[in-house]
Amino acid sequence: MSNSIVIAGVGGQGTLLASKILAAAAGARGLFVRTSETIGMAQRGGCVSSHLRIDAKELSPIIPEHHADILLAFEPAEAVRMLPKMKASAGCVVNTDSVIPTNVALGKGVYLKKDYLDLLRNRFPAAVFIEGARTALAAGDIRTLNVVILGAASGAGILPFSAEEILSAMKTCVKPKLLAMNEKAFELGLAAPGVRW
């Protein structure tokens, strides 16, 4: 099994924790895993992406263009930004909730949400789109969005790990006082129907 996974979002959405959970699941199975992060201006709502290469010792931790098997996108524009990395056959889960960039909020740019989602639908006909914020709030905190997306990806069958493996990995990565809430978020994501086009 060789999998290359891209996780894309903006600062504060928990992309790095999601990456850590998947890496822990790989490690628990005895698989070799490499990760790489691009953080940029994360604390100011900038782009954050993580690359995971699972069971691929000979490969760089940076995923080259057209090599990623899975995209977990926490925000539509960031999903579009990662399109060059993806294989044509990639599995894809996208949170449809927007995070408006500062330049757009200041009137110095535009955010074309419908265009972004249409592009993603056309590129990935089997993709799952989910309103992640609403599901995360139902779990108790918007900050569980990352785990909701992991749950949705698990439910869609695109991750190389079972739901049980991911839940077990969460126990090693999430603070004990936040574990129950994150487990609920995962279960809600797992059960969320999502929208397929």
Secondary structure, DSSP 8 states (H G I E B T S, - for coil): --EEEEEEEETTS-HHHHHHHHHHHHHHTT--EEEEEE-SSGGGT-EEEEEEEES-TTS-SS--TT-EEEEEESSHHHHHHTGGGEEEEEEEEEE------HHHHTTSS---HHHHHHHHHHH-TT-EEE-HHHHHHHHT-GGGHHHHHHHHHHHHT-SSS-HHHHHHHHHHHS-HHHHHHHHHHHHHHHH---EE-
